[in-house]
């Protein structure tokens, strides 16, 4: 059972990684100065609020998404 849970978590991380890579690529298409994503996830009673900031090379937020 423990191995199944570990495999499930690994799969979730892989999917999240692919989604973040796609989000960064799309953000860079729209805003070429974007070099990073800054994420904040806050647990709520019904799930989580997720904020994504698009960050330039100087560390400044130049846009973002609320998921």
PDB file with SEQRES, HELIX, SHEET and CRYST1 records, atoms N, CA, C and O in Angstrom:
SEQRES   1 A   67  UNK UNK UNK UNK UNK UNK UNK UNK UNK UNK UNK UNK UNK          
SEQRES   2 A   67  UNK UNK UNK UNK UNK UNK UNK UNK UNK UNK UNK UNK UNK          
SEQRES   3 A   67  UNK UNK UNK UNK UNK UNK UNK UNK UNK UNK UNK UNK UNK          
SEQRES   4 A   67  UNK UNK UNK UNK UNK UNK UNK UNK UNK UNK UNK UNK UNK          
SEQRES   5 A   67  UNK UNK UNK UNK UNK UNK UNK UNK UNK UNK UNK UNK UNK          
SEQRES   6 A   67  UNK UNK                                                      
HELIX    1 AA1 UNK A    2  UNK A   30  1                                  29    
SHEET    1 AA1 3 UNK A  34  UNK A  44  0                                        
SHEET    2 AA1 3 UNK A  47  UNK A  56 -1                                        
SHEET    3 AA1 3 UNK A  61  UNK A  66 -1                                        
CRYST1    1.000    1.000    1.000  90.00  90.00  90.00 P 1           1          
ATOM      1  N   UNK A   1       0.820  -1.191   0.000  1.00  0.00           N  
ATOM      2  CA  UNK A   1       0.000   0.000   0.000  1.00  0.00           C  
ATOM      3  C   UNK A   1       0.868   1.261   0.000  1.00  0.00           C  
ATOM      4  O   UNK A   1       0.585   2.220  -0.717  1.00  0.00           O  
ATOM      5  N   UNK A   2       1.923   1.245   0.809  1.00  0.00           N  
ATOM      6  CA  UNK A   2       2.810   2.400   0.897  1.00  0.00           C  
ATOM      7  C   UNK A   2       3.426   2.715  -0.469  1.00  0.00           C  
ATOM      8  O   UNK A   2       3.542   3.884  -0.837  1.00  0.00           O  
ATOM      9  N   UNK A   3       3.816   1.698  -1.213  1.00  0.00           N  
ATOM     10  CA  UNK A   3       4.418   1.896  -2.536  1.00  0.00           C  
ATOM     11  C   UNK A   3       3.418   2.525  -3.491  1.00  0.00           C  
ATOM     12  O   UNK A   3       3.788   3.381  -4.295  1.00  0.00           O  
ATOM     13  N   UNK A   4       2.145   2.113  -3.416  1.00  0.00           N  
ATOM     14  CA  UNK A   4       1.113   2.694  -4.264  1.00  0.00           C  
ATOM     15  C   UNK A   4       0.964   4.182  -3.986  1.00  0.00           C  
ATOM     16  O   UNK A   4       0.866   4.985  -4.914  1.00  0.00           O  
ATOM     17  N   UNK A   5       0.946   4.548  -2.715  1.00  0.00           N  
ATOM     18  CA  UNK A   5       0.804   5.964  -2.345  1.00  0.00           C  
ATOM     19  C   UNK A   5       2.009   6.757  -2.835  1.00  0.00           C  
ATOM     20  O   UNK A   5       1.846   7.867  -3.342  1.00  0.00           O  
ATOM     21  N   UNK A   6       3.201   6.218  -2.695  1.00  0.00           N  
ATOM     22  CA  UNK A   6       4.396   6.896  -3.201  1.00  0.00           C  
ATOM     23  C   UNK A   6       4.312   7.070  -4.711  1.00  0.00           C  
ATOM     24  O   UNK A   6       4.656   8.132  -5.229  1.00  0.00           O  
ATOM     25  N   UNK A   7       3.861   6.048  -5.421  1.00  0.00           N  
ATOM     26  CA  UNK A   7       3.721   6.127  -6.875  1.00  0.00           C  
ATOM     27  C   UNK A   7       2.674   7.164  -7.264  1.00  0.00           C  
ATOM     28  O   UNK A   7       2.848   7.897  -8.238  1.00  0.00           O  
ATOM     29  N   UNK A   8       1.599   7.220  -6.506  1.00  0.00           N  
ATOM     30  CA  UNK A   8       0.559   8.211  -6.781  1.00  0.00           C  
ATOM     31  C   UNK A   8       1.110   9.621  -6.589  1.00  0.00           C  
ATOM     32  O   UNK A   8       0.859  10.501  -7.413  1.00  0.00           O  
ATOM     33  N   UNK A   9       1.852   9.842  -5.517  1.00  0.00           N  
ATOM     34  CA  UNK A   9       2.449  11.164  -5.280  1.00  0.00           C  
ATOM     35  C   UNK A   9       3.443  11.511  -6.381  1.00  0.00           C  
ATOM     36  O   UNK A   9       3.484  12.654  -6.837  1.00  0.00           O  
ATOM     37  N   UNK A  10       4.238  10.549  -6.810  1.00  0.00           N  
ATOM     38  CA  UNK A  10       5.192  10.794  -7.893  1.00  0.00           C  
ATOM     39  C   UNK A  10       4.460  11.183  -9.169  1.00  0.00           C  
ATOM     40  O   UNK A  10       4.905  12.074  -9.892  1.00  0.00           O  
ATOM     41  N   UNK A  11       3.350  10.528  -9.450  1.00  0.00           N  
ATOM     42  CA  UNK A  11       2.563  10.862 -10.636  1.00  0.00           C  
ATOM     43  C   UNK A  11       1.978  12.270 -10.532  1.00  0.00           C  
ATOM     44  O   UNK A  11       1.969  13.018 -11.509  1.00  0.00           O  
ATOM     45  N   UNK A  12       1.488  12.628  -9.337  1.00  0.00           N  
ATOM     46  CA  UNK A  12       0.941  13.973  -9.129  1.00  0.00           C  
ATOM     47  C   UNK A  12       2.014  15.033  -9.327  1.00  0.00           C  
ATOM     48  O   UNK A  12       1.754  16.077  -9.925  1.00  0.00           O  
ATOM     49  N   UNK A  13       3.213  14.773  -8.831  1.00  0.00           N  
ATOM     50  CA  UNK A  13       4.323  15.716  -8.998  1.00  0.00           C  
ATOM     51  C   UNK A  13       4.692  15.833 -10.474  1.00  0.00           C  
ATOM     52  O   UNK A  13       4.975  16.930 -10.955  1.00  0.00           O  
ATOM     53  N   UNK A  14       4.691  14.734 -11.183  1.00  0.00           N  
ATOM     54  CA  UNK A  14       5.019  14.755 -12.615  1.00  0.00           C  
ATOM     55  C   UNK A  14       3.991  15.579 -13.387  1.00  0.00           C  
ATOM     56  O   UNK A  14       4.358  16.369 -14.257  1.00  0.00           O  
ATOM     57  N   UNK A  15       2.725  15.404 -13.080  1.00  0.00           N  
ATOM     58  CA  UNK A  15       1.673  16.165 -13.764  1.00  0.00           C  
ATOM     59  C   UNK A  15       1.801  17.647 -13.428  1.00  0.00           C  
ATOM     60  O   UNK A  15       1.694  18.496 -14.313  1.00  0.00           O  
ATOM     61  N   UNK A  16       2.030  17.960 -12.156  1.00  0.00           N  
ATOM     62  CA  UNK A  16       2.193  19.358 -11.755  1.00  0.00           C  
ATOM     63  C   UNK A  16       3.399  19.980 -12.444  1.00  0.00           C  
ATOM     64  O   UNK A  16       3.343  21.135 -12.865  1.00  0.00           O  
ATOM     65  N   UNK A  17       4.472  19.238 -12.561  1.00  0.00           N  
ATOM     66  CA  UNK A  17       5.673  19.728 -13.225  1.00  0.00           C  
ATOM     67  C   UNK A  17       5.394  20.053 -14.685  1.00  0.00           C  
ATOM     68  O   UNK A  17       5.809  21.100 -15.182  1.00  0.00           O  
ATOM     69  N   UNK A  18       4.694  19.161 -15.369  1.00  0.00           N  
ATOM     70  CA  UNK A  18       4.362  19.405 -16.777  1.00  0.00           C  
ATOM     71  C   UNK A  18       3.469  20.633 -16.914  1.00  0.00           C  
ATOM     72  O   UNK A  18       3.647  21.439 -17.827  1.00  0.00           O  
ATOM     73  N   UNK A  19       2.508  20.771 -16.004  1.00  0.00           N  
ATOM     74  CA  UNK A  19       1.603  21.914 -16.059  1.00  0.00           C  
ATOM     75  C   UNK A  19       2.347  23.225 -15.817  1.00  0.00           C  
ATOM     76  O   UNK A  19       2.086  24.219 -16.494  1.00  0.00           O  
ATOM     77  N   UNK A  20       3.265  23.235 -14.861  1.00  0.00           N  
ATOM     78  CA  UNK A  20       4.035  24.456 -14.583  1.00  0.00           C  
ATOM     79  C   UNK A  20       4.964  24.808 -15.734  1.00  0.00           C  
ATOM     80  O   UNK A  20       5.130  25.984 -16.057  1.00  0.00           O  
ATOM     81  N   UNK A  21       5.568  23.808 -16.351  1.00  0.00           N  
ATOM     82  CA  UNK A  21       6.414  24.070 -17.521  1.00  0.00           C  
ATOM     83  C   UNK A  21       5.603  24.683 -18.652  1.00  0.00           C  
ATOM     84  O   UNK A  21       6.055  25.622 -19.308  1.00  0.00           O  
ATOM     85  N   UNK A  22       4.405  24.152 -18.881  1.00  0.00           N  
ATOM     86  CA  UNK A  22       3.533  24.673 -19.933  1.00  0.00           C  
ATOM     87  C   UNK A  22       3.090  26.101 -19.602  1.00  0.00           C  
ATOM     88  O   UNK A  22       3.049  26.960 -20.483  1.00  0.00           O  
ATOM     89  N   UNK A  23       2.759  26.352 -18.327  1.00  0.00           N  
ATOM     90  CA  UNK A  23       2.353  27.687 -17.906  1.00  0.00           C  
ATOM     91  C   UNK A  23       3.486  28.687 -18.099  1.00  0.00           C  
ATOM     92  O   UNK A  23       3.252  29.801 -18.568  1.00  0.00           O  
ATOM     93  N   UNK A  24       4.705  28.307 -17.747  1.00  0.00           N  
ATOM     94  CA  UNK A  24       5.853  29.194 -17.933  1.00  0.00           C  
ATOM     95  C   UNK A  24       6.099  29.460 -19.416  1.00  0.00           C  
ATOM     96  O   UNK A  24       6.371  30.597 -19.802  1.00  0.00           O  
ATOM     97  N   UNK A  25       6.006  28.435 -20.244  1.00  0.00           N  
ATOM     98  CA  UNK A  25       6.204  28.621 -21.688  1.00  0.00           C  
ATOM     99  C   UNK A  25       5.151  29.562 -22.258  1.00  0.00           C  
ATOM    100  O   UNK A  25       5.471  30.448 -23.051  1.00  0.00           O  
ATOM    101  N   UNK A  26       3.905  29.376 -21.862  1.00  0.00           N  
ATOM    102  CA  UNK A  26       2.830  30.250 -22.343  1.00  0.00           C  
ATOM    103  C   UNK A  26       3.032  31.681 -21.857  1.00  0.00           C  
ATOM    104  O   UNK A  26       2.837  32.629 -22.617  1.00  0.00           O  
ATOM    105  N   UNK A  27       3.419  31.838 -20.601  1.00  0.00           N  
ATOM    106  CA  UNK A  27       3.662  33.175 -20.051  1.00  0.00           C  
ATOM    107  C   UNK A  27       4.785  33.867 -20.806  1.00  0.00           C  
ATOM    108  O   UNK A  27       4.710  35.066 -21.075  1.00  0.00           O  
ATOM    109  N   UNK A  28       5.830  33.110 -21.150  1.00  0.00           N  
ATOM    110  CA  UNK A  28       6.963  33.709 -21.885  1.00  0.00           C  
ATOM    111  C   UNK A  28       6.552  34.098 -23.294  1.00  0.00           C  
ATOM    112  O   UNK A  28       7.085  35.058 -23.850  1.00  0.00           O  
ATOM    113  N   UNK A  29       5.612  33.368 -23.881  1.00  0.00           N  
ATOM    114  CA  UNK A  29       5.096  33.755 -25.201  1.00  0.00           C  
ATOM    115  C   UNK A  29       4.373  35.089 -25.127  1.00  0.00           C  
ATOM    116  O   UNK A  29       4.501  35.925 -26.022  1.00  0.00           O  
ATOM    117  N   UNK A  30       3.611  35.285 -24.052  1.00  0.00           N  
ATOM    118  CA  UNK A  30       2.832  36.514 -23.880  1.00  0.00           C  
ATOM    119  C   UNK A  30       3.677  37.667 -23.341  1.00  0.00           C  
ATOM    120  O   UNK A  30       3.430  38.826 -23.675  1.00  0.00           O  
ATOM    121  N   UNK A  31       4.658  37.358 -22.522  1.00  0.00           N  
ATOM    122  CA  UNK A  31       5.479  38.373 -21.840  1.00  0.00           C  
ATOM    123  C   UNK A  31       6.920  37.905 -21.867  1.00  0.00           C  
ATOM    124  O   UNK A  31       7.354  37.218 -20.942  1.00  0.00           O  
ATOM    125  N   UNK A  32       7.690  38.260 -22.915  1.00  0.00           N  
ATOM    126  CA  UNK A  32       9.060  37.732 -23.085  1.00  0.00           C  
ATOM    127  C   UNK A  32      10.011  38.011 -21.927  1.00  0.00           C  
ATOM    128  O   UNK A  32      11.017  37.314 -21.792  1.00  0.00           O  
ATOM    129  N   UNK A  33       9.730  39.002 -21.092  1.00  0.00           N  
ATOM    130  CA  UNK A  33      10.612  39.329 -19.970  1.00  0.00           C  
ATOM    131  C   UNK A  33      10.486  38.327 -18.817  1.00  0.00           C  
ATOM    132  O   UNK A  33      11.315  38.330 -17.907  1.00  0.00           O  
ATOM    133  N   UNK A  34       9.474  37.484 -18.845  1.00  0.00           N  
ATOM    134  CA  UNK A  34       9.242  36.529 -17.757  1.00  0.00           C  
ATOM    135  C   UNK A  34      10.342  35.472 -17.749  1.00  0.00           C  
ATOM    136  O   UNK A  34      10.627  34.841 -18.767  1.00  0.00           O  
ATOM    137  N   UNK A  35      10.956  35.291 -16.573  1.00  0.00           N  
ATOM    138  CA  UNK A  35      11.997  34.272 -16.425  1.00  0.00           C  
ATOM    139  C   UNK A  35      11.648  33.231 -15.365  1.00  0.00           C  
ATOM    140  O   UNK A  35      12.325  32.209 -15.250  1.00  0.00           O  
ATOM    141  N   UNK A  36      10.583  33.491 -14.583  1.00  0.00           N  
ATOM    142  CA  UNK A  36      10.245  32.565 -13.499  1.00  0.00           C  
ATOM    143  C   UNK A  36       8.784  32.710 -13.115  1.00  0.00           C  
ATOM    144  O   UNK A  36       8.121  33.694 -13.443  1.00  0.00           O  
ATOM    145  N   UNK A  37       8.310  31.696 -12.408  1.00  0.00           N  
ATOM    146  CA  UNK A  37       6.993  31.736 -11.786  1.00  0.00           C  
ATOM    147  C   UNK A  37       7.196  31.724 -10.281  1.00  0.00           C  
ATOM    148  O   UNK A  37       8.047  30.999  -9.767  1.00  0.00           O  
ATOM    149  N   UNK A  38       6.414  32.526  -9.579  1.00  0.00           N  
ATOM    150  CA  UNK A  38       6.423  32.498  -8.115  1.00  0.00           C  
ATOM    151  C   UNK A  38       5.036  32.000  -7.701  1.00  0.00           C  
ATOM    152  O   UNK A  38       4.019  32.590  -8.067  1.00  0.00           O  
ATOM    153  N   UNK A  39       5.009  30.920  -6.945  1.00  0.00           N  
ATOM    154  CA  UNK A  39       3.746  30.280  -6.575  1.00  0.00           C  
ATOM    155  C   UNK A  39       3.442  30.456  -5.103  1.00  0.00           C  
ATOM    156  O   UNK A  39       4.338  30.458  -4.259  1.00  0.00           O  
ATOM    157  N   UNK A  40       2.151  30.604  -4.809  1.00  0.00           N  
ATOM    158  CA  UNK A  40       1.706  30.603  -3.421  1.00  0.00           C  
ATOM    159  C   UNK A  40       0.406  29.812  -3.377  1.00  0.00           C  
ATOM    160  O   UNK A  40      -0.551  30.134  -4.081  1.00  0.00           O  
ATOM    161  N   UNK A  41       0.377  28.790  -2.557  1.00  0.00           N  
ATOM    162  CA  UNK A  41      -0.820  27.975  -2.386  1.00  0.00           C  
ATOM    163  C   UNK A  41      -1.256  28.056  -0.931  1.00  0.00           C  
ATOM    164  O   UNK A  41      -0.464  27.828  -0.017  1.00  0.00           O  
ATOM    165  N   UNK A  42      -2.514  28.381  -0.732  1.00  0.00           N  
ATOM    166  CA  UNK A  42      -3.065  28.519   0.610  1.00  0.00           C  
ATOM    167  C   UNK A  42      -4.236  27.553   0.760  1.00  0.00           C  
ATOM    168  O   UNK A  42      -5.183  27.582  -0.025  1.00  0.00           O  
ATOM    169  N   UNK A  43      -4.158  26.707   1.768  1.00  0.00           N  
ATOM    170  CA  UNK A  43      -5.238  25.758   2.016  1.00  0.00           C  
ATOM    171  C   UNK A  43      -6.501  26.504   2.444  1.00  0.00           C  
ATOM    172  O   UNK A  43      -6.456  27.452   3.228  1.00  0.00           O  
ATOM    173  N   UNK A  44      -7.623  26.044   1.902  1.00  0.00           N  
ATOM    174  CA  UNK A  44      -8.922  26.597   2.281  1.00  0.00           C  
ATOM    175  C   UNK A  44      -9.792  25.442   2.770  1.00  0.00           C  
ATOM    176  O   UNK A  44      -9.377  24.283   2.734  1.00  0.00           O  
ATOM    177  N   UNK A  45     -10.967  25.757   3.215  1.00  0.00           N  
ATOM    178  CA  UNK A  45     -11.872  24.718   3.678  1.00  0.00           C  
ATOM    179  C   UNK A  45     -12.333  23.781   2.574  1.00  0.00           C  
ATOM    180  O   UNK A  45     -12.752  22.655   2.841  1.00  0.00           O  
ATOM    181  N   UNK A  46     -12.255  24.247   1.331  1.00  0.00           N  
ATOM    182  CA  UNK A  46     -12.738  23.443   0.205  1.00  0.00           C  
ATOM    183  C   UNK A  46     -11.640  23.042  -0.767  1.00  0.00           C  
ATOM    184  O   UNK A  46     -11.944  22.503  -1.831  1.00  0.00           O  
ATOM    185  N   UNK A  47     -10.393  23.280  -0.445  1.00  0.00           N  
ATOM    186  CA  UNK A  47      -9.296  22.936  -1.354  1.00  0.00           C  
ATOM    187  C   UNK A  47      -8.117  23.854  -1.144  1.00  0.00           C  
ATOM    188  O   UNK A  47      -7.492  23.842  -0.083  1.00  0.00           O  
ATOM    189  N   UNK A  48      -7.806  24.661  -2.166  1.00  0.00           N  
ATOM    190  CA  UNK A  48      -6.674  25.578  -2.060  1.00  0.00           C  
ATOM    191  C   UNK A  48      -6.858  26.751  -3.006  1.00  0.00           C  
ATOM    192  O   UNK A  48      -7.432  26.615  -4.086  1.00  0.00           O  
ATOM    193  N   UNK A  49      -6.366  27.899  -2.586  1.00  0.00           N  
ATOM    194  CA  UNK A  49      -6.251  29.062  -3.462  1.00  0.00           C  
ATOM    195  C   UNK A  49      -4.809  29.084  -3.948  1.00  0.00           C  
ATOM    196  O   UNK A  49      -3.877  28.988  -3.150  1.00  0.00           O  
ATOM    197  N   UNK A  50      -4.630  29.210  -5.250  1.00  0.00           N  
ATOM    198  CA  UNK A  50      -3.287  29.193  -5.814  1.00  0.00           C  
ATOM    199  C   UNK A  50      -3.073  30.472  -6.613  1.00  0.00           C  
ATOM    200  O   UNK A  50      -3.849  30.801  -7.510  1.00  0.00           O  
ATOM    201  N   UNK A  51      -2.015  31.179  -6.272  1.00  0.00           N  
ATOM    202  CA  UNK A  51      -1.640  32.398  -6.991  1.00  0.00           C  
ATOM    203  C   UNK A  51      -0.306  32.152  -7.687  1.00  0.00           C  
ATOM    204  O   UNK A  51       0.619  31.586  -7.105  1.00  0.00           O  
ATOM    205  N   UNK A  52      -0.225  32.585  -8.931  1.00  0.00           N  
ATOM    206  CA  UNK A  52       1.000  32.445  -9.715  1.00  0.00           C  
ATOM    207  C   UNK A  52       1.399  33.831 -10.188  1.00  0.00           C  
ATOM    208  O   UNK A  52       0.635  34.496 -10.887  1.00  0.00           O  
ATOM    209  N   UNK A  53       2.590  34.268  -9.812  1.00  0.00           N  
ATOM    210  CA  UNK A  53       3.118  35.544 -10.300  1.00  0.00           C  
ATOM    211  C   UNK A  53       4.129  35.260 -11.399  1.00  0.00           C  
ATOM    212  O   UNK A  53       4.921  34.323 -11.302  1.00  0.00           O  
ATOM    213  N   UNK A  54       4.094  36.077 -12.446  1.00  0.00           N  
ATOM    214  CA  UNK A  54       5.090  36.023 -13.502  1.00  0.00           C  
ATOM    215  C   UNK A  54       6.185  36.999 -13.112  1.00  0.00           C  
ATOM    216  O   UNK A  54       5.909  38.166 -12.833  1.00  0.00           O  
ATOM    217  N   UNK A  55       7.429  36.527 -13.090  1.00  0.00           N  
ATOM    218  CA  UNK A  55       8.534  37.295 -12.535  1.00  0.00           C  
ATOM    219  C   UNK A  55       9.585  37.571 -13.609  1.00  0.00           C  
ATOM    220  O   UNK A  55       9.945  36.683 -14.382  1.00  0.00           O  
ATOM    221  N   UNK A  56      10.078  38.826 -13.647  1.00  0.00           N  
ATOM    222  CA  UNK A  56      11.137  39.169 -14.585  1.00  0.00           C  
ATOM    223  C   UNK A  56      12.512  38.938 -13.952  1.00  0.00           C  
ATOM    224  O   UNK A  56      12.605  38.533 -12.793  1.00  0.00           O  
ATOM    225  N   UNK A  57      13.574  39.197 -14.713  1.00  0.00           N  
ATOM    226  CA  UNK A  57      14.938  38.920 -14.248  1.00  0.00           C  
ATOM    227  C   UNK A  57      15.319  39.724 -13.008  1.00  0.00           C  
ATOM    228  O   UNK A  57      16.178  39.299 -12.235  1.00  0.00           O  
ATOM    229  N   UNK A  58      14.691  40.877 -12.814  1.00  0.00           N  
ATOM    230  CA  UNK A  58      14.976  41.702 -11.638  1.00  0.00           C  
ATOM    231  C   UNK A  58      14.192  41.248 -10.403  1.00  0.00           C  
ATOM    232  O   UNK A  58      14.358  41.816  -9.323  1.00  0.00           O  
ATOM    233  N   UNK A  59      13.348  40.238 -10.553  1.00  0.00           N  
ATOM    234  CA  UNK A  59      12.560  39.758  -9.430  1.00  0.00           C  
ATOM    235  C   UNK A  59      11.236  40.454  -9.252  1.00  0.00           C  
ATOM    236  O   UNK A  59      10.559  40.265  -8.241  1.00  0.00           O  
ATOM    237  N   UNK A  60      10.858  41.260 -10.230  1.00  0.00           N  
ATOM    238  CA  UNK A  60       9.598  41.999 -10.145  1.00  0.00           C  
ATOM    239  C   UNK A  60       8.462  41.201 -10.768  1.00  0.00           C  
ATOM    240  O   UNK A  60       8.643  40.546 -11.794  1.00  0.00           O  
ATOM    241  N   UNK A  61       7.291  41.261 -10.143  1.00  0.00           N  
ATOM    242  CA  UNK A  61       6.109  40.625 -10.727  1.00  0.00           C  
ATOM    243  C   UNK A  61       5.644  41.475 -11.917  1.00  0.00           C  
ATOM    244  O   UNK A  61       5.482  42.690 -11.796  1.00  0.00           O  
ATOM    245  N   UNK A  62       5.434  40.825 -13.058  1.00  0.00           N  
ATOM    246  CA  UNK A  62       4.997  41.522 -14.261  1.00  0.00           C  
ATOM    247  C   UNK A  62       3.646  41.015 -14.741  1.00  0.00           C  
ATOM    248  O   UNK A  62       3.205  41.369 -15.835  1.00  0.00           O  
ATOM    249  N   UNK A  63       2.994  40.202 -13.947  1.00  0.00           N  
ATOM    250  CA  UNK A  63       1.686  39.659 -14.276  1.00  0.00           C  
ATOM    251  C   UNK A  63       1.386  38.503 -13.355  1.00  0.00           C  
ATOM    252  O   UNK A  63       2.137  38.224 -12.421  1.00  0.00           O  
ATOM    253  N   UNK A  64       0.294  37.839 -13.622  1.00  0.00           N  
ATOM    254  CA  UNK A  64      -0.007  36.681 -12.793  1.00  0.00           C  
ATOM    255  C   UNK A  64      -1.356  36.077 -13.072  1.00  0.00           C  
ATOM    256  O   UNK A  64      -2.138  36.578 -13.880  1.00  0.00           O  
ATOM    257  N   UNK A  65      -1.608  34.989 -12.383  1.00  0.00           N  
ATOM    258  CA  UNK A  65      -2.844  34.229 -12.521  1.00  0.00           C  
ATOM    259  C   UNK A  65      -3.328  33.832 -11.132  1.00  0.00           C  
ATOM    260  O   UNK A  65      -2.538  33.696 -10.198  1.00  0.00           O  
ATOM    261  N   UNK A  66      -4.617  33.654 -11.016  1.00  0.00           N  
ATOM    262  CA  UNK A  66      -5.206  33.081  -9.824  1.00  0.00           C  
ATOM    263  C   UNK A  66      -5.879  31.796 -10.262  1.00  0.00           C  
ATOM    264  O   UNK A  66      -6.754  31.813 -11.127  1.00  0.00           O  
ATOM    265  N   UNK A  67      -5.477  30.685  -9.674  1.00  0.00           N  
ATOM    266  CA  UNK A  67      -6.006  29.384 -10.109  1.00  0.00           C  
ATOM    267  C   UNK A  67      -6.900  28.785  -9.054  1.00  0.00           C  
ATOM    268  O   UNK A  67      -7.434  27.692  -9.246  1.00  0.00           O  
TER     269      UNK A  67                                                      
END                                                                             
